[in-house]
Amino acid sequence: MRGRKPIQRNIDADHSHICFKPCGVKRSELERVALREDEMEALRLADYEGLYQQECADKMGISRTTFSRLIESARGKIADALLHTKAIRIG
């Protein structure tokens, strides 16, 4: 049994193939956290643009509850990477 087909999300900027890592540590020695492009777009809209969740959801073409799950997941991954010295890969 399969779940619902994911709704196509509107993403304004191409965030693919971007990677951040802690200074002074070789990338090959780091664990990685993968941030999906829709999670990066959610961060951009909510935290950089400063929009309310409903406005962000409307721009991405998704429901507010879906947006809320996206932003919670993205923030959790960023916090994990920062607190545990992991690289962040987007895309």
N, C-alpha and C positions, 0 to 999 in steps of 0.2 A: 504494500500500500504506500502511496506517495502523497506528500502534502500538496498544498496549493502551489501553482506556478508563481514564482516571485513577480511582483509588479515591476515594470521597467521604471528605474529611478532617473530623474533628471540631474545630471552632474554638469555644472558649468565649466569647471576647470579640469585639465588633465593632471592628475596627481600621480600617475603611474610611474614606476621605476625611480622613485625617490627613496633614499635610505638615509637614516640618521644613526649615528653611533657615538658612544662615549669616547672622549679624547684619550689618546695614549694607549688604546687597546686595539690589537689587530682584529679586523672583522672576522677572520676565520676562528678566533678564539671566543667569540660572543654568541650567546643564544640570541635568537631573533623573535620579534613579535611582528606578526603580519596584520597590518591595518588595511581593510578593504577600501576601495575607492569611495563607496557610498558612506563609510564611516568617516573618512577624511573630509568629504563634502559636508557632512553633518557638523563636524567640528568647525569647519570654516564658516558655515552659516551662523551657528549658535555662538561660538566663542570669539571669532574674529569679526564677523559682521555685527554681532550683538542682537540678532533677531530673536523674537519669541518663537517658541517651539511650533506653534500653529503656522506662523509665517514661513518657517523653515520647511515644514512638512508640505505646505502648499507649493513652495518653489521646487521641491524635489518630486512632487507628484505622488506623495504617499500620505498615509493617515498620520495623525499626531501621535498615536500610540506606537506605531512602527518607528516613527522618528525618535521617540523617547527611548525605545529599545536600542536603536542605532547609536545614539549619543552616549548612552550608558555603557554600551560595549566598547566604544572607542575610547572613552575616558578611562575605563578600567584597564585597557591595553596600554595606554600611554603611561598611566600610573605604575603599572607593573614594570614597564621598560625603564622608567626613571628610577624606581626604587631598587630594582634588582640588576642594574647595569646591563641592559639588553639593547640590542640594535632594533630599530624600528624600520620596517620595510613597508612601503605603500604600494598597493597595486596587486 
